[in-house]
Amino acid sequence: GPAVPIGVELDLHCHLTQQLITAADAVLTYKEYPHTDPPERAVELFQIIADAAAGKTKPVTSMVDCGMIGVYHTTREPVKSFVAKMQALEGKDGVLSVSLEHGFPWGDVPDLGTRVLVVTDNQPAKGVALAKQLGDAFYAMRDHVQPTYHTIDEALDEALTTAGGGPQGPVVLADVADNSGGGAPNDSTFILRRMLERGIGNAAIGCIWDPVVVAVAMELGEGVEADLRIGGKMGPMSGDPVDLRVRVGRIAPNASQVFAGGAAKLGDSVALHAPNGIDLVVITHRTQTFSPHVFTNVGIDPRQKQILVVKSMQHFYAGFAPIAAKILYVSAPGALVPEMAQIPYRHANPKLWPLQG
């Protein structure tokens, strides 16, 4: 019935509606990107709702639109300090929870946008005021909260001039536009092709989704050399397939990758070794790269590579940052264009920054 308190925990890449805020008592999102804190947020929400059920508090959620869209890494400044500021406000003066809902920039819906949520103990006016204060502060940082994206050649140039591999660890290039976690095919070949054209070796790419190539490689068996047509199968956003002579490396049936907060299946996983020193991890279950396990599963030591290319937007960070000499975000062609002003929205609010220019 209407007296039962309702709490909602959401991925911060959600779309929030006023209908949800009105229907629920407490709404909060993860605070971290990559999402390393869902269990902590669940405990937080449970306590809020348990106190409400016991009559100790009356949670009310207030929401304010920041008027912007974007991608915000909580691992870097100034977003890292903004999250710390939100947490410092909680548990004081009737403020129960504070969240920054990032939104999902590639979701073309009317409710697209970045919003601040404040859950108070029956102080909705205070919640709105605090949410607006935080929202205005975040909007003021709009030119600084976005990651820096490099072209393919810019990233490769910087990687080649960085002492990667061995004790330093690899330079990690994030192929953000081919992140299946956001709906991309996960089989694009743009970076691979450019690396081949430039004669770059001592590198590895993970993971390319290509069930056909995996099936052929498994039938060939480990150690066999063959000419294979790799990736580029799902359409223009994937680029053209790359014809490459490779040696089939270790085969890992029904593989998975473990990362902070869980595990993700890769399906059958195969290492393909090109003669010029580029190793490819090819999988049958379409998923983004979270963990170095995608490489070690098939006998590739990621620490020894000068360059690692991972198909992920940011969830790779928790797993790869500890071993990386440097991390670069690459704006290669693909389904998830990271420059928001280039996305052909039809339903989103055209006044959101940076759409209005």
N, C-alpha and C positions, 0 to 999 in steps of 0.2 A: 504494500500500500504506500501512499504518499509519505508516511512518516518514516519509512525505512531509508536510512542514509545510503547514498550511492557514490562510490568513488571510481574514478577512471584513471588508469595509467596508460600513456600513449608514447609511441616512438616520436621523437621530436621532429621527424620528417612527416608529420601528419598535416591534414587540412582540418582546421577547427571551425565549427559553426556556432553561432549564438544559440541555436536550438540545443546543442549538446551542453553548453555551459548552463543554460537554464534548467535542463532536465536533471543534471547531476549536481551533487553537493560539492564534491572536491574533484577537480581535474588537474592533473600534473603530467609532465613529460619527463623523459630522460633528460639529464643535464649534459651528458658527455657525448661527443662525437669524435672518435668512434664510440659506439655504445658499450661502455664498460661498466655501467652502473644500473641496469634494470633491476637487479635484486635489491639494491639499496633503496631505489625509488618505490619498489613494492612494499618494503618494510615501512617506509615513510607514509605511504598511502594507507596501509593497514592500520597504523597507529591513529591516523587522523579519523578514519571511519570508526574504529573501535571506540575512540573517545566520544565521537558523536552518538554512537549507539548507546553508550553509557550515560548520555546526557551531560557530559562534561563540557562539550563545545557544540557550536552550531556552525559548521564550515560553510562558507559562501565563496564562490569563485568569481573573480573579476577578470575581464580580458580587455586588452587594449592593442589595437593594430599599430605596428611600427611603420607601416606604409612602405615596405621594401621587401625584396626577395634576394636570395643569395645562398651561398654555401659558406658555413662558418665552422672552422676547425677549433674546437675547444682545447686543442693541444698547443695552440700558439696565441700570442698576444695580438690584439687586446681582448680577444674573446675569453681567454683563460682567466684573466682577472675579472671579467664581467661575471663569469660563473661563480667565482669565489665571492664576489659582492652579493650575488643573489643568495648564496648559502649563508652568508653572514647576517642577512636580514631575517632568516627563519628562526622561529622559536622565541621571538621577542615582540612585545607590544601587540599581541594578538595576530601576528603574521605566522601562519602555519606552514606555508609552502610558496616558493617562487619558482617559476619556470620560464624558459625562453623556448617557444615553439618555433623552430627554424622554418618549417614548411618544406614542401617538396617542389622545387622550382620547375620541374618538368611535368608537373600535373596541371594541365590547363583547365582549371575550374574557377568559378566565381569567388570561392573562399580562399584562393591562393594568397599566401602572405606570411610574414613573420609577425608573431604576436607574443606579448608578455602576459603570463597568467599569475595572479596572486590569490592564494586561498587565505582568507582571514577567518577569525572567530567572530562571525556575524558583524563584520564591519565593512560592508560593501563599498561605501564611499571612500574609506581609507584604502581599500584594495584597488579601486580605480585610480586614485591619486598616485599611489606607489607604482602601479603598472604603467601609468602615463610617464611618470618621472623616469623609470627605467627604459621605457620604449623610446622616449626622446633622446636619452643618452646613447642608446644603441644606434639610433638613426644618425646621430651626430658622428658616429664612428664608421659610417657606411663605406667610406672610401678605404678603410683600413682593415675591415674584418674579412674581406675576401682573400682567398689564397692567391699567390702569384702563379700564373700559368705560363709555361714555356712552349714555344713551337718545338716540333720534333728535333730539328737541327740544333736549336739553342740548347735543349736538354742534353743531346748527345755530345755537343761540344763541351759543355760544362762537366759532364760525366767523364769524358776522356781526359780532362785536365785535372781531375780529382784523383788522389791516390786511393783508388778503390781496390777491393780484393785483399785476401790475406788478413792480417791482424786488424787492418782498418775497417774491414767489412765492405760490402758492395755499395755502389751508388744506386739507389732505388728510384726508378722512373714509374710514376703512377699513370697508367693509360686511363684517365678518368672518363673519357667519352665512351669507352667500351666496357662499362661496369654493368654486369647483368643484374646487380642489386637494384639498379634504377630502371631496368627494362631493356638494356642494350643486348645485342646478340652474343657478345663475348667471343667473337671469332674474327675480329678485324685484323688486318695484316699491314696497316700503314707503317707502324714502327718497325716491324720485322723487315718489311721490304726496304726501308731506308737504311737499316743497319746492314743489310746484305749489300746494298748499293755502295755503302761507304766502307765495306770490308771490315766491319767491326767484329771482333771475336771476344772470347772470354766473357760471354754474356748468357743469360737465360731468360726465358719468357714464360710466365705462368699466369693464368692457364688459358689455353685456347680450346674452345668448345668445338669439337669436330668428331662426332661419333663414328662417322664413316672411316676416317683415318685411323682412329683407335681400333676399330674392328679389323681393318686390314693389317695393322701393325701386330695385333695379337695373333692373327692367323700366320703372319710371317715368322714371328718368334723373335726372342731376344738375340741380338748380334747380327741379324740379317740386314743387309743394305738394300735400299729400294728407292725408286723415284716416286715421291708422293706429292699429291696436290693438297696443300694445307690451308685451312681457313677460308675466309672470304666467300662463304656460301649463302649467307642470309640476305644479301641484297647490297645496294650501293653503299649503305652505311658501314658495311664490312670490308669494303675494298675488294680488289681482285684476289683470287686464290694465288698462292705462291707455290710454284713448282720447284721442288727441292729434293736433292738426293740426300738421304739421311740414313743413319744406322739406328735400328731399333734398340733402345736401351732397356732399362728395367721396366717390367710390366707389373702394375699393382692393381689387381682386381678389386673392385668394390672399395676403393680407397676413401679416406675422409681426411679432413683437416680440423685440428683442435685449436680453438682461439678463446680469448677472454669471454666468458659467458656461454660457451657452448661448443658445438661441433657442427660441421657441414659436410655432407657427402659430396664426393667428387665423381662417383661412379668408377668405372674402369679408367685407370690413369696410366699413361705411357710416356716415357722419355724418348725424344727423338734428337739425335745428335747430328748436327750439320758439320761438314768437314772444316768449315772456317771457324769453329769454336762456339757457335751459338747452339744452346740446348733449348729445346721446346718441351713444355709439359702440356700434353693434350688429354682432354677428359671427355667423358660421355654425359655427365650430369652438369647442366649449365649453372655455374655459380661463380661468384667473384672470388678473388684471392684474399683470404684472411690471414694466412699463417705460412711460415717457412716450411710447414709440413708438405705443402704441395710439391716442393722440390725434393725434400729428403725422402718422401715416400718412394720416389723413383731413382734414388741413388745420386742426386745432384746436391752438392754441398753449396748452399747459397752464399756462405761466407767467403768462399774462394773466388767468386765471380767479381769482375770489376763492375759490371752493370747487371742489374736485375730489373726486368720490366714486369710490373704486376697490373693486372686488369681489375682495378678497384678505384673508387673515388677517395675514400679515407679510412674505411674499415680495416685496411691492411696495416694501418699505422701502429696499432698496439703490438702486433706481432713482429713487424720489421724494423721499427725504430731502434730497438735495442741492438740490432746487428748492423745498422746502416751507417756508412760514412757520411752520407748526405741523402736527402729525399727531395725529389723534384716532381712537380705536378705538370703533366704534359697535356696540352690542348691539341691532341691529334684529331683528325676527322672522326666522326662517329655519331651515335644516336644521342648521346647526352652532351650537347654543346654546353661548355661551362660559361660562356659569355651570355648572360641572361637576355641582353638586349637583342641578340640574334635569334631568339626562339620565336616562332610565328604564333603567338598566342591569339586565340579567338574568344575565349571566355573569361580570362583573368582581367582584373582591374587594370586598365592601361595607364593609370596614374601612379602605379607602384614604381618606386625607384628600383632599377635604373631605366625602366621602360619609357618614362616620360622625357628622357634626355637630360 
